[in-house]
Amino acid sequence: MYFLVLHDNAHLLADTCSLLETSWPKSRGVREQKLICKPKQSLPLSYVMLQGSEVIGHYRLSETLESGTWCVVESVIISPQHRGIGLGLQLMAHCIDTSRSLGYTNLYLSTKDKMGFYSKLGFKNSHPVSILSKS
């Protein structure tokens, strides 16, 4: 498994959109525009997880309107056929390491049905936050 920044690898955009659409249907054009935009600062930033040349995972880091030490992870997904073998843990470890390397010490996420998984990684319930949308 390895990770690539999506906006530097536009050839992976269609496969990434297809993966995201398995859980969150959205207009392809809107999704592509959001994912491929190159940030003026460090965020937003989308990463894809690959096995060989196959896109099997994704996450996106974005800024929040909170203090400058906080960011939010969005659109965390592992392809359905690759779930249950520890890849989600690898993806989130990469996400946490990446956010720290960018200078963020706190990470928000939103989930409706995966709190059990995220609590194993140290995430806790918190107040709602607003995302600073640049795209």
BELBELWO-V800164 format. One record per residue. N is the residue number from 1. RES is the residue in three letters. PHI is phi in whole degrees, 0 to 359 (none if undefined). PSI is psi in radians with two decimals (NA if undefined). BURIAL is # if it has 9 or more other C-alpha atoms within 8 Angstrom, else .. Layout:
N,RES,PHI,PSI,BURIAL
N,RES,PHI,PSI,BURIAL
//
This chain:
1,MET,none,2.49,.
2,TYR,210,2.89,.
3,PHE,239,2.52,.
4,LEU,226,2.59,#
5,VAL,285,2.22,#
6,LEU,294,-0.75,#
7,HIS,292,-0.23,#
8,ASP,267,-0.03,.
9,ASN,221,1.09,#
10,ALA,302,-0.41,.
11,HIS,295,-0.23,.
12,LEU,263,-0.01,#
13,LEU,298,-0.86,#
14,ALA,299,-0.76,.
15,ASP,294,-0.63,.
16,THR,293,-0.76,#
17,CYS,300,-0.75,#
18,SER,299,-0.73,.
19,LEU,297,-0.85,#
20,LEU,298,-0.61,#
21,GLU,291,-0.27,#
22,THR,293,-0.41,.
23,SER,243,-0.54,.
24,TRP,226,1.51,.
25,PRO,299,2.42,.
26,LYS,199,2.78,.
27,SER,304,2.24,.
28,ARG,301,-0.76,.
29,GLY,297,-0.76,.
30,VAL,296,-0.78,.
31,ARG,297,-0.79,#
32,GLU,300,-0.75,#
33,GLN,298,-0.75,#
34,LYS,294,-0.73,.
35,LEU,285,-0.62,#
36,ILE,268,-0.20,#
37,CYS,299,2.36,.
38,LYS,272,2.19,.
39,PRO,291,2.54,#
40,LYS,283,-0.56,.
41,GLN,253,-2.60,.
42,SER,278,-0.46,.
43,LEU,231,2.71,#
44,PRO,282,2.73,#
45,LEU,213,2.16,#
46,SER,255,2.37,#
47,TYR,243,2.50,#
48,VAL,246,2.53,#
49,MET,258,2.27,#
50,LEU,239,2.59,#
51,GLN,237,1.88,#
52,GLY,66,-2.12,.
53,SER,254,0.10,.
54,GLU,269,2.24,.
55,VAL,285,2.05,#
56,ILE,240,-0.08,#
57,GLY,200,2.88,#
58,HIS,202,2.61,#
59,TYR,208,2.77,#
60,ARG,227,2.28,#
61,LEU,259,2.33,#
62,SER,226,2.78,#
63,GLU,282,2.78,#
64,THR,244,3.01,#
65,LEU,274,0.05,.
66,GLU,283,-3.03,.
67,SER,308,2.72,.
68,GLY,296,-0.07,.
69,THR,266,0.00,#
70,TRP,250,2.46,#
71,CYS,222,3.02,#
72,VAL,233,2.46,#
73,VAL,258,2.31,#
74,GLU,232,2.87,#
75,SER,50,0.84,.
76,VAL,279,2.15,#
77,ILE,206,2.50,#
78,ILE,241,2.40,#
79,SER,303,2.49,#
80,PRO,308,-0.67,.
81,GLN,284,-0.12,.
82,HIS,247,0.19,#
83,ARG,278,2.72,#
84,GLY,85,0.19,.
85,ILE,234,0.34,.
86,GLY,91,0.04,.
87,LEU,289,-0.53,#
88,GLY,299,-0.68,#
89,LEU,295,-0.72,.
90,GLN,295,-0.74,.
91,LEU,297,-0.79,#
92,MET,291,-0.58,.
93,ALA,297,-0.74,.
94,HIS,297,-0.75,.
95,CYS,300,-0.84,#
96,ILE,296,-0.79,#
97,ASP,299,-0.73,.
98,THR,296,-0.80,.
99,SER,298,-0.69,#
100,ARG,294,-0.70,#
101,SER,294,-0.40,.
102,LEU,272,0.01,.
103,GLY,96,0.12,.
104,TYR,270,2.34,#
105,THR,254,-0.18,.
106,ASN,226,2.51,.
107,LEU,226,2.16,#
108,TYR,264,2.73,.
109,LEU,208,2.86,.
110,SER,235,2.33,.
111,THR,214,2.58,.
112,LYS,258,-0.53,.
113,ASP,226,0.10,.
114,LYS,239,0.38,.
115,MET,299,-0.58,.
116,GLY,301,-0.77,.
117,PHE,296,-0.88,.
118,TYR,292,-0.53,#
119,SER,295,-0.51,#
120,LYS,295,-0.39,.
121,LEU,265,0.05,.
122,GLY,99,0.03,.
123,PHE,285,2.55,.
124,LYS,229,2.77,.
125,ASN,296,2.49,.
126,SER,214,-3.10,.
127,HIS,288,2.74,.
128,PRO,294,2.63,.
129,VAL,232,2.76,.
130,SER,257,2.40,.
131,ILE,269,2.37,#
132,LEU,277,1.78,.
133,SER,271,2.13,.
134,LYS,252,-0.04,.
135,SER,215,NA,.
//
